[in-house]
Amino acid sequence: MLRPLGGLVVLGGLVLGLAACDGSTVAGPDGAEDSAPVSMAFSAASVPEGAASGGTASTSKAASGPRTLIDPDGNQLRLDRVQMIVREIELDRATGDENCSPEDRPDAEDGDCAEVEPGPVLVSLPLDGDAPAVVVDTTLPPGRWDEVEFEVHKPEAESSTPDFLEATDFPMEASIRVQGRYTPAGGAAQDFTYTSDLNAEREIEFEPPLEVTADNTNNVTFSVNVDAWFRRADSTLVNPARVTEGGAFEDRVEENIESSIEGFEDDDRDGRDDEEEEEEDEEDETEIEIETALENVGPDSDASGEVEFEKEADKAAFTVAVEDLAAGTYDVVIADTTRGELDVTGDEGEAEIEFRRPSEEGHPLLDFNPRGQRVEVQQGGTSYLEADVPTNGNENEEDEEEDEGEVEIEIDLNNTGPDSDAAGEVEFEKEADKAAFKVEVEDLTMGTYDVVVADTTRGELDATGDEGEAEVEFRRPSEEGHPPLDFDPRGQRVAVQRNGSSYLEGTVPAAGGRDE
């Protein structure tokens, strides 16, 4: 039976029988050799890079306590409790997996090779820490699983409270409840309780498929980006008390909730995708050197600067240096978080700050990764210098000579706007005497969109038809029907925007190679 534990309702140690591919029951680990333990966990994610495209925003989490969000206008949202009812979690075997291919089971119907974790369960998201909270322990037959279907649904009971809600005060008419406090800029704090009867399904693909084996501890983490729930398209916060049934913000918030859930293999239960961690570990074994100039975007037209990131096997340094800035104290802001200060003095207006890892006296600790992040030099909230730090650098002399050879870069664009179905990618190709840069989108709402590279509009995309597809290809040398490629997109941020709102974004790596 379900029992409450630490604010969560868990299947504590109970292994549930699931329908196997042949219709029999899969036994638990005490009595079967054809099943493997699998846990399901939940974590509360932060706003992804680029989501706050309309301005700066920040998130803070106490060691124990609520989660506080602050938007560019100074409005604050404190989340004290976020709960949702998960009716079921269904995993699907990968195509061609053992015993589930058309050859093995010619009479199989859709769903015969799926494993359903019965529910419902009431999940309280862990707002005060990065470690995910395990909600379900179960077993699955060993094999490859390539998709999970996650269903949020309000309780279903005709005359009495369901057993799993008996020891709680969760409302019967809701599938989601959020409690906290909203404080408008310059105004008084207001406590709120937001509820929704949202019934929604979210299908998440595992790429590569989840490998379940009897020898490994398998875990799937569902990362729920609660920071993005109560936001407009420009990242400013919405007062949850104003999100009412049939109101102006109801659809917007429910769309945010539906698109906020991601799932990935997380066998070490640290709240991060194991595949991405493996790629980062491989990268950490190499030496990296990145340099990029800061762009002047503020009121001091003479100001300039640069950032530099250097990493060896066991140490790293990140430097921000400026010159010709008016005397004063400036904040160094990285990914919307203030990391240090620059004290500009003297006729040359020079200053620098160098973060180091491991820590050294006289230098702030480099306890963050600046690669792929936006760096700003600000004073009083006004940005004077900005740059997007590339994710890849000149790892050796061969990279510095890359321009003499062939280059191919391809990345997917991140969905950051109001159209949750939209997707896209960019591709840069260069040979000795010619180059091409292509931006391609699909599933975008019909309309005309700007292609913005490094904060400069370079072209347009005219999305038409049922598929919402469009592309623009810049070329050098110029060719009829293609805009000229008179800029270098490498190391720059690319955004697909309409009316100032960003729908898709991504940072093109500075170095060549394919970003798979």
C-alpha positions, -999 to +999 in steps of 0.1 A: +000+000+000+010+036-004+024+053+026+035+089+033+072+095+040+089+129+043+061+147+025+061+122-003+038+093-010+061+064-020+059+028-028+084+022-001+103-009-009+073-026-024+079-042-058+048-042-079+039-069-104+038-055-140+024-070-172+052-086-192+054-088-229+038-123-230+010-113-207+024-129-176+033-112-144+069-100-138+080-112-104+101-091-080+138-095-074+133-120-046+120-146-068+127-139-105+158-138-127+140-120-156+135-087-138+157-058-127+151-031-100+142+003-114+134+035-095+116+066-106+126+099-090+116+136-093+136+168-091+128+205-095+150+219-123+161+255-128+153+277-157+173+264-187+199+286-203+183+311-226+148+308-212+149+343-197+155+359-231+135+390-223+159+401-195+177+388-165+161+365-140+173+346-110+165+317-088+176+310-052+172+279-030+178+278+007+196+249+022+163+239+036+131+258+028+112+275-001+124+283-036+124+320-046+123+334-081+130+370-091+122+384-126+138+413-145+111+437-132+118+429-096+087+408-090+093+379-066+077+345-064+083+322-034+073+285-039+067+268-006+051+235-019+045+221-053+024+189-056+011+169-085-009+136-089+008+112-113-018+086-125+007+063-142+041+060-158+043+038-189+076+027-204+078+013-240+104-012-252+127-001-280+117-013-315+133-046-323+140-054-286+141-090-276+106-107-275+089-075-287+098-074-324+071-082-351+090-114-359+088-126-323+052-116-318+033-112-351-001-109-333+011-082-308-009-050-306+002-015-296+009-014-259+016-052-255+053-044-250+048-016-226+052-017-188+028+004-168+036+015-132+002+017-116-008+047-096-019+072-088+007+087-064+009+122-049+043+137-056+057+166-036+086+181-056+118+186-037+122+224-040+151+228-015+178+207-030+194+193-062+191+156-053+160+140-067+135+123-044+127+086-052+089+082-055+085+047-070+106+015-067+096-013-091+111-038-115+113-041-153+123-070-176+159-064-187+161-048-221+161-015-240+134+011-233+131+041-256+100+060-244+082+069-212+047+083-210+041+104-179+004+112-170-008+139-147-044+135-137-068+146-110-082+119-086-110+097-098-134+088-070-172+089-070-181+090-033-150+088-011-114+100-008-089+077-025-067+058-001-036+076-013-050+110-003-066+100+030-037+113+052-033+145+031-052+178+026-049+177-012-081+188-029-101+162-047-109+184-076-072+192-085-043+174-101-018+201-092-014+224-062+012+251-056+014+272-024+036+302-018+038+339-018+040+365-046+055+400-040+051+425-069+079+450-074+074+478-048+042+461-035+030+440-005+035+403-003+004+381-011+000+345-001-015+322-027-027+287-034-029+278-071-048+247-081-054+231-115-074+202-127-050+197-157-052+163-172-021+159-195+002+133-209+039+138-217+058+115-239+096+115-234+120+097-257+153+082-244+182+088-268+199+064-266+174+040-251+174+032-214+194+000-208+179-020-180+201-048-167+200-070-136+236-060-128+230-022-127+211+001-104+187+017-129+170+050-122+149+074-142+146+110-130+117+133-141+130+168-140+102+193-135+111+229-143+088+246-118+107+279-123+091+282-157+055+276-147+043+311-138+060+331-166+050+351-196+068+347-229+093+375-219+102+356-187+084+380-164+065+364-135+027+360-134+009+364-100-005+328-095-035+344-078-045+358-112-043+324-130-080+315-128-102+292-148-110+309-181-087+337-173-060+353-194-031+333-180-048+298-176-037+284-210-003+299-208+005+284-173-009+250-182+012+250-214+042+258-193+035+230-170+030+204-198+063+214-214+083+216-182+087+178-176+117+160-189+129+125-182+164+109-185+186+081-172+201+091-139+215+060-123+237+079-098+205+099-087+222+133-088+195+150-109+216+152-141+214+132-174+240+104-172+248+107-209+256+144-206+277+138-176+297+112-194+304+136-223+315+163-198+338+138-181+355+130-214+359+167-221+375+173-187+404+151-197+415+176-224+431+211-222+409+240-231+415+276-239+388+300-249+390+337-256+362+360-267+358+398-268+331+416-248+306+435-269+299+472-260+261+475-253+259+503-227+262+540-223+301+541-222+310+539-259+347+537-253+346+507-231+359+473-242+370+440-226+375+403-230+370+370-212+393+341-211+388+305-199+417+281-194+415+245-181+440+218-176+435+184-160+434+196-124+430+233-125+410+261-143+409+299-145+383+323-158+393+360-163+371+390-171+392+421-181+380+456-191+395+489-202+383+524-209+354+521-185+343+551-165+356+548-129+333+529-106+323+495-093+307+470-118+291+436-112+303+406-132+271+387-140+273+351-154+241+333-165+220+359-146+240+354-113+264+380-099+298+362-093+321+391-085+330+428-089+353+450-110+367+481-093+376+504-122+401+532-113+427+553-130+429+571-164+429+539-184+397+526-169+412+491-164+402+463-141+401+425-141+390+397-120+403+361-122+384+331-108+405+301-101+400+264-092+414+252-069+409+283-048+439+306-043+444+336-020+433+369-038+412+351-063+375+342-060+367+305-064+357+292-098+327+271-086+307+275-119+312+266-155+312+298-177+312+279-210+280+284-230+269+311-206+263+348-210+287+371-193+278+407-185+296+437-169+268+457-152+264+488-130+231+495-114+214+468-134+225+484-167+248+462-189+279+479-204+297+449-219+284+414-229+295+382-245+284+346-249+313+323-239+317+295-265+313+260-252+343+247-271+377+263-274+411+262-291+421+229-274+454+228-294+472+244-323+452+222-348+420+240-337+436+274-343+445+263-378+409+250-384+400+278-407+425+265-432+406+232-435+370+220-436+345+228-408+311+213-401+290+223-370+254+212-363+234+219-332+197+216-322+180+248-311+164+249-276+127+257-274+124+288-251+091+305-263+054+301-262+052+275-290+060+243-271+059+221-303+085+242-322+119+227-330+149+236-352+186+233-359+215+253-373+243+241-395+276+258-404+298+243-432+330+258-445+355+247-471+387+265-482+369+291-504+332+289-495+309+287-465+272+283-457+251+288-425+216+274-424+188+279-398+159+254-402+127+252-381+096+230-380+062+229-361+062+267-357+030+286-357+025+302-391+041+336-394+073+356-401+102+352-377+135+371-374+168+352-374+190+370-348+227+362-346+247+379-317+218+404-311+217+414-348+188+405-371+203+388-401+173+374-420+138+361-418+119+328-417+084+326-433+068+296-416+038+283-436+018+252-441+006+225-417+042+215-409+053+250-398+085+245-417+110+272-430+147+276-436+171+303-446+207+296-458+234+323-459+262+317-483+297+330-490+304+339-518+270+353-524+245+333-546+212+343-560+183+334-537+205+333-506+215+361-483+252+368-481+272+352-452+290+384-442+293+374-405+308+345-385+282+326-365+307+305-346+307+313-309+276+334-313+240+330-299+214+323-325+177+331-318+144+327-338+123+356-326+089+372-334+079+406-320+109+405-296+100+372-281+124+343-286+110+309-297+142+290-303+177+296-292+212+281-292+249+289-291+270+278-320+302+263-309+334+282-317+353+251-328+345+227-356+331+193-354+296+179-350+276+184-319+256+152-317 
